[in-house]
Amino acid sequence: FQKKSLAGKKVLITAGPTFEAIDPVRGITNHSSGKMGFAIARAAVEAGAHVHLIAGPCDLDTPLQATGQITRTNVISAKEMHAATLSLTDYDLFFAVAAVADWGIAKPSKEKIKRQGKEAPNLEFIANPDILFDVAKSVKTKAGKPHPYCIGFAAESTNLEKHADEKRKRKGIPMIVGNIGPETFGSDLNQLLVIDANGSKKIAKAEKLQLARQLIQLVAKKI
Ligand code: C5P
């Protein structure tokens, strides 16, 4: 009998996009199917962890719900995702997989904004909180470590390794995972570049669930 790699560990995951309302029928969002985050949730449960999945609006079933090892909180906006995430403490690992909208609408309209001939409305944006940065800075764990081990994700259009590593340092986190290639959105396939202070390691193109399982094995060795 081999002990599961995350037995007894608690894992928090954000997944999917966020949606920022303009009015009751319109909004802005990011490209994200949620598949990568949900695959990581499944792989973490398989590895024996208790998982809390905080999901933005996406049309995916909660993986392995029958195990009783997974709890899901649904949120819409980045602000809600931030509040739900920061309300939780005492976990060992945090995977920030969500594609969080960088800006919300300062004053969303309570009623549908009517069209005014050819005029377009001027929308005022406000910056959303950085969930990953705030977790890395302030969340404590009881398990003798000052902070949960935080893993960020990065989708870059150019110079992935450099930009992702800069992001890792700026956010104060030990590991960041770059999505290689533009075809990842909505796809079942992906290719990852795992970057930490020791350098980078490629995980070759595979189904997102296979990648998630490999990533979980890598991370399990770090905690
Ligand atoms: O620099 P950028 O915000 O694109 O970094 C992406 C990483 O940060 C992802 O892990 C994403 O989940 C996380 N993030 C976050 N809160 C934000 C923006 C990004 O947790 N407001």
Boltz pocket constraint, residues with backbone or C-beta under 6 A from the ligand:
constraints:
  - pocket:
      binder: B
      contacts: [[A, 14], [A, 78], [A, 96], [A, 97], [A, 98], [A, 99], [A, 100], [A, 101], [A, 102], [A, 128], [A, 129], [A, 130], [A, 131], [A, 132], [A, 133], [A, 151], [A, 152], [A, 153], [A, 154], [A, 167]]
      max_distance: 6.0
